[in-house]
Amino acid sequence: MKIVITGNMGYVGPVLVKHLRQRYPSAYIVGIDIGLFAHCLTAAPHLPEIFLDEQHFADVRNVTARDFEGVNAVVHLAAVSNDPIGHHFEAATAAINFRASVDVASAAVEAGVKNFVYASSCSIYGFAVDGRPRKEGDELNPLTAYAKSKVAAEESFAQMDRRGMTMTSLRFATACGMSERLRLDLVLNDFIASAMASGEIKVLSDGTPWRPLIDVKDMARAIDWAIMRPPNHGGGYLAVNVGSNNWNFQVRDLANMVARAIPSKISINAAAPPDKRSYRVDFNLFAALAPEHQPAVTPAQTIKEVYEGLSAISFRDAQFRDSHFIRLKVLEGHLASGRLLQNLEWRDSGSQGLTP
């Protein structure tokens, strides 16, 4: 079996690569990544890419069918990763998350790939006016450039001539957990880092918005399921919420959870304007389709593992929001140095082919 993972040098990629190597020791696994965050390592005893058979450094906007010859499954992680980056790089977000994603899927179809897995997001539900947990068939309400790009990609996939290729859009809950390329611009991870660095968790909203959570290890397990999913188990194209009904939390609940594990005080901005990004999510379809791949890492375990990972590097940086743990800051650093263009292409990229 040959698997290609785009965007493997981000937050999810290192955990996914390790998981797939353990699950499929004889698989041939290839990574394709532009390398924007390759240096953002956290408590890594070795490069996560040692579990790959090949690593290609390339812009996902330049992938062609030739790059998927003989490939059984493509996992498309490559994306502009969150709302703040999407706000600052709106055109690049549309180009990468939407148009390039459709081009990658089309190239996979042309190459005869059997399974295509797309990392989507529950953020596409935006704001649930009635407070009811959102199901896959509910109306989408994307509020940000990031969420809108994910919706546009999903809509294109649903209309695509797949020629027998099984496609799965995994609408992930909010990611959290330890990775060799840790991000602290995710709500639970941010709270853990704040508690460790300053002894205070600052909730920038009024604490009432809802967020579903999923540990990055459980994201890897869901991707594993989708890689092997047959078309008669969910359909030729499937968009499914991925997470657990038990792990829909309000932001203030997450802050309290962290404060109990890492003694710290909590400050909530009661005067903050309402955060429209508030949604609970119904994960019953995923529970029915993938009973052996349900989330298993509890929020308490996630907190413990992130705490231990940060402790391993003696983390105490109260200014971490200006560090490489925040992906927007990394991109701003690349731009300031002149290495990166506003469209998120390297200034001196040389050949755009997929050279190892």
TIBARO-815276 format. One record per residue (C-alpha): x, y, z. Coordinates in pm, whole numbers, padded with zeros to 5 digits, always signed. Each point is the difference from the previous one (the first is absolute). Layout:
<sites>
XYZ...
</sites>
This chain:
<sites>
+00000+00000+00000+00126+00346-00091-00128+00307+00188+00070+00366-00075-00053+00264+00269-00003+00366-00098+00083+00253+00269+00172-00265+00210+00237+00248+00166-00273+00183+00190-00170-00074+00331-00196-00315-00090+00249-00150-00243+00267-00127+00243-00260-00179+00211-00172-00145-00307+00323-00122-00160+00105-00178+00319-00346-00158+00034-00006-00126-00359+00351-00139+00024-00099-00199+00308-00324-00120-00160+00147-00084-00341+00370-00083+00043+00043-00103-00363-00185+00298-00150+00191+00245-00219-00075+00343+00145+00084+00327-00175-00025+00353+00136-00048+00316-00209+00044+00331+00181+00116+00354-00080+00197+00008+00325-00134+00322+00154-00010-00155+00348+00262-00271-00035+00221+00163+00264-00276+00034+00262+00098-00308+00199-00106-00066+00359+00160-00261+00226+00087-00205-00308+00278-00257+00054+00029-00034-00378-00156+00139-00316-00355-00136-00033+00072-00065-00368+00222-00300+00082-00319-00209-00018-00049+00096-00366+00149-00173-00301+00022+00328-00192-00034+00369+00085-00062+00245-00283+00027+00375+00055-00253+00162-00231-00293+00236-00017-00325-00195-00004-00123+00245-00264+00237-00171-00245-00096-00363+00055-00096-00201-00312-00135-00347-00074+00356-00118-00059+00072+00045+00370-00273-00252+00086+00096-00281-00236-00036-00335+00172-00151+00162+00311-00283-00174+00186-00100+00284+00235+00054+00376+00018-00044+00184+00330-00035+00370-00069+00101+00193+00313+00169+00296-00174-00189+00319+00082+00018+00351+00138-00068-00120+00348-00221+00237+00198-00218+00312+00018+00272+00259+00083+00217-00113-00292-00303-00010-00225-00079+00360+00096+00353+00120-00080+00040-00212-00314-00351-00020-00142+00099-00042-00366+00256-00269+00083-00257-00178+00216-00241-00027-00293+00279-00104-00236+00137-00273+00228-00295-00127+00201-00250+00012-00284+00145+00011-00351+00316-00201+00068-00200-00257+00198-00231-00054-00297+00302-00026-00231+00166-00255+00230-00318-00208+00010-00032+00020-00380+00361-00112-00038-00072-00294+00230-00300-00097-00212+00208+00019-00318+00271-00218+00156-00249-00267+00104+00036+00049+00376-00246-00220+00192-00062+00216+00312+00026+00374+00052-00026+00148+00349-00053+00371+00059+00057+00170+00335-00303+00225+00037-00132+00173+00311-00308+00035+00219+00064+00376-00013-00207-00001-00318-00310-00004+00225+00097+00345+00126-00278+00105+00233-00291-00217+00109-00287+00240+00068-00222-00262+00161+00282-00160+00200-00079-00345-00138+00299-00224-00079+00076+00024-00371-00045-00307-00221+00157-00060-00340-00317+00094-00186-00052+00328+00185+00051+00336-00164+00360+00118+00001+00082+00346+00131+00370+00070-00061+00105+00328+00159+00369+00024-00090+00218-00028-00310+00133-00330+00135-00346-00151+00051-00127+00133-00334+00293-00161-00182-00079-00335+00160-00366+00024-00104+00096+00089-00358+00231-00301-00021-00262-00236+00140-00263+00126-00243+00235-00060-00293+00086-00349+00120-00368-00092+00021-00048+00097-00368+00324-00150-00129+00015-00289-00246+00192-00233+00230+00025-00292-00246-00035-00249+00283+00233+00173+00246-00136-00001+00356+00015+00347+00155-00041+00085+00368-00016+00352+00145+00070-00027+00372-00158+00296+00178+00227-00001+00302-00087+00145+00338+00247+00256+00138+00341-00161+00014+00207-00027+00316+00277-00216+00141+00372-00059-00020+00192-00009-00328+00366+00024-00096-00109+00325-00171-00222+00133+00274-00238+00289-00062-00107+00225+00285-00250+00197-00211-00267-00258+00085-00231+00066+00293+00082-00287+00236+00372+00004-00082+00004+00377+00058-00159-00037+00343+00253-00265+00103+00292+00218-00112-00144+00303+00179-00041-00193+00324+00360-00123-00019+00157+00329-00106-00182+00251+00218-00230-00184+00236-00295+00177-00158-00243-00108-00272-00137+00298-00189-00328-00071-00178-00032+00272-00263-00371-00063-00053-00276-00009+00261+00061-00375+00027-00336-00109-00139+00088-00110-00358-00020-00373-00067+00287-00200-00145+00022-00372-00068+00346-00148+00063+00204-00283-00147+00354-00105+00087+00242-00012-00291+00059-00372+00066-00368-00065-00055+00013+00208-00318+00265-00240-00124-00220-00298+00083-00291+00152-00191+00221+00062-00302+00114-00362+00019-00366-00106-00018-00068+00227-00299+00306-00128-00188-00150-00349+00004-00370+00093-00029-00184-00192-00277-00254+00195-00206-00289-00217+00119+00064+00118+00356-00115+00359-00007-00010+00063-00374+00242+00093-00276+00020+00349+00147-00048+00047+00374+00020+00311+00217-00008-00099+00367+00045+00174+00335+00294-00150+00189+00011+00027+00378-00200-00113+00303-00340+00112+00128+00152-00009+00349+00260+00261-00090-00210+00303-00090+00114+00264+00249-00050+00367+00070+00327+00191+00006-00032+00083+00370-00034-00373+00075+00330-00062-00178+00168+00272+00205-00130-00155+00322+00115-00343-00109+00355+00125-00058+00004+00199+00325-00089-00311+00197+00288-00193-00159+00252+00286+00009-00086+00229+00294-00055+00346-00142-00246+00286+00011-00252+00072-00274-00094+00340-00138-00302+00023-00227-00073+00306-00211-00367+00040+00092-00017+00322-00203+00120-00164-00320-00232+00023-00301-00174-00329-00081+00219-00254-00179-00209-00113-00295+00213-00311-00045-00206-00213+00234-00132-00342-00088-00065-00340+00146+00033-00296-00234-00179-00334-00036+00244-00285-00060-00250-00286-00019+00067-00077-00367+00372-00048+00065-00081-00221+00299-00218-00218-00221+00243-00022-00292+00327-00035+00193-00070-00173+00333+00358-00130+00020+00153+00343-00060-00182+00214+00254+00186+00267+00198+00179-00163+00291+00224+00275+00141-00186+00191+00271+00048+00375+00052+00168-00082+00334+00252-00220-00181+00056+00269-00260+00074+00258+00269+00244-00239+00167+00184-00080-00324+00032+00364-00111+00118+00093+00350+00263-00274-00008+00109+00094-00352+00047+00365+00090+00168-00091+00329+00254-00204-00196+00126+00324-00158-00027+00197+00327-00274+00214-00149-00068+00318+00198-00034+00260-00275-00268+00251+00099+00043+00158-00345-00071-00324-00188-00266+00171-00212+00285+00177-00177+00198-00319-00056+00023-00280-00256-00277-00183+00188-00240+00241-00172-00015-00075-00372-00090+00357-00101+00316+00125+00173+00209-00250-00195-00141+00127-00328+00051+00361+00105+00362-00084+00078+00047-00153-00346-00153+00309-00159+00209+00243+00204+00318-00180-00104-00094+00016-00367-00009-00379-00033-00374-00017-00065-00241+00178-00233-00346+00123+00099-00158-00287-00195+00189-00243+00233+00248-00113-00263+00373-00004+00071+00172+00294-00165+00283-00213-00138-00179-00326-00055+00200-00110-00301-00157-00286-00190-00359-00071+00095+00036-00370-00069-00027-00253+00281+00370-00048+00058+00094-00199+00312
</sites>
